[in-house]
Amino acid sequence: MKIVHITTGADGESHITILAPEFTEAEHRRTKAQATESLTFMKRELGFIDFHPAPRAQYMLYLTARVQIGLGDGTSVIMEPGDVLQAEDTTGRGHTSTVLQAGVCAVVPWA
């Protein structure tokens, strides 16, 4: 599992940082709770979506879909089932999405 944090830089372009979840030492080893607004499921079909910013700050939890996220500088990252996209690039040019394997994602905006 990887967490990919995508933000908008001062240059108006999206940038990616790979994060590691921080788990507690408690018996059930979990991360710190975060308030969220809702949970929806999105069916992703094969295809390409050109540059777009995230509609709001949100997590995309890749359950069965496999998606390549592309940036303006040509770099990309492939989101596999089990990966999490922490999308905060709500301004600027945004990123591209290429669905490599159709499937389902959970969308979780946060407050």
C-alpha positions in Angstrom: 0.0 0.0 0.0 1.2 3.5 -0.9 -0.2 6.9 -0.2 0.4 9.4 -3.0 -0.1 13.0 -2.0 -0.7 15.3 -4.9 -0.6 19.1 -4.4 -0.4 22.2 -6.5 2.9 24.0 -6.4 3.7 27.7 -6.8 4.2 27.0 -10.5 0.6 26.0 -11.0 1.6 22.4 -11.7 0.7 19.3 -9.7 3.4 17.6 -7.7 3.5 14.2 -6.1 5.0 13.1 -2.7 4.9 9.4 -1.6 3.8 9.2 2.0 4.0 6.3 4.5 1.0 5.9 6.9 1.9 6.5 10.6 0.5 3.7 12.7 0.1 3.8 16.5 1.8 1.3 18.7 -1.6 0.3 20.3 -3.0 -3.2 19.9 -4.9 -2.5 16.8 -2.2 -0.3 15.1 -4.2 2.3 13.3 -3.6 5.8 12.0 -4.9 9.0 13.6 -8.6 9.6 12.8 -9.6 12.3 10.3 -13.0 13.9 9.9 -14.6 13.2 6.6 -17.7 14.5 4.8 -19.0 11.5 3.0 -18.1 8.2 1.2 -19.1 7.3 -2.3 -18.0 4.6 -4.7 -17.0 5.4 -8.3 -16.9 3.0 -11.1 -13.8 3.7 -13.3 -14.0 2.6 -17.0 -11.0 2.2 -19.3 -9.9 5.5 -20.8 -8.0 8.7 -20.5 -9.1 12.0 -18.7 -7.0 15.0 -19.7 -5.5 17.5 -17.3 -8.0 18.4 -14.5 -7.6 19.6 -10.9 -9.2 17.6 -8.0 -12.8 18.9 -7.5 -12.1 19.2 -3.7 -9.6 17.8 -1.2 -10.3 14.1 -1.1 -9.0 10.6 -0.8 -9.3 8.2 -3.6 -9.1 4.6 -2.3 -8.3 2.2 -5.2 -10.3 -0.9 -4.4 -10.2 -2.8 -7.7 -9.2 -0.1 -10.3 -5.7 0.5 -11.6 -5.0 4.1 -12.7 -2.0 6.0 -14.0 -1.8 9.6 -12.6 0.2 11.9 -14.9 1.8 15.2 -14.2 2.7 18.2 -16.5 6.5 17.4 -16.2 5.9 13.9 -17.7 6.3 11.9 -14.5 3.6 9.5 -13.5 2.6 7.0 -10.8 0.5 3.9 -11.1 -2.2 3.5 -8.5 -2.8 -0.2 -7.7 -5.7 -1.8 -5.8 -5.0 -1.0 -2.1 -3.3 2.4 -2.9 -4.6 5.8 -1.7 -4.5 9.1 -3.5 -4.6 12.1 -1.2 -5.7 14.7 -3.8 -5.2 18.3 -2.9 -4.3 19.8 -6.3 -7.6 21.7 -6.4 -6.1 24.6 -8.4 -3.8 24.9 -11.4 -3.6 22.6 -14.4 -4.1 19.4 -12.3 -3.2 15.9 -13.4 -4.2 13.3 -16.0 -5.8 10.0 -15.2 -5.5 6.9 -17.4 -7.6 3.9 -16.3 -5.5 0.9 -17.0 -7.9 -1.6 -15.3 -11.6 -0.9 -14.9 -12.8 -1.2 -11.4 -14.1 0.7 -8.3 -12.6 3.4 -6.2 -14.0 4.9 -2.9 -14.1 8.7 -2.8 -13.7 10.3 0.6 -13.7 14.1 0.8 -12.5 15.6 4.1 -13.7 18.6 6.0 
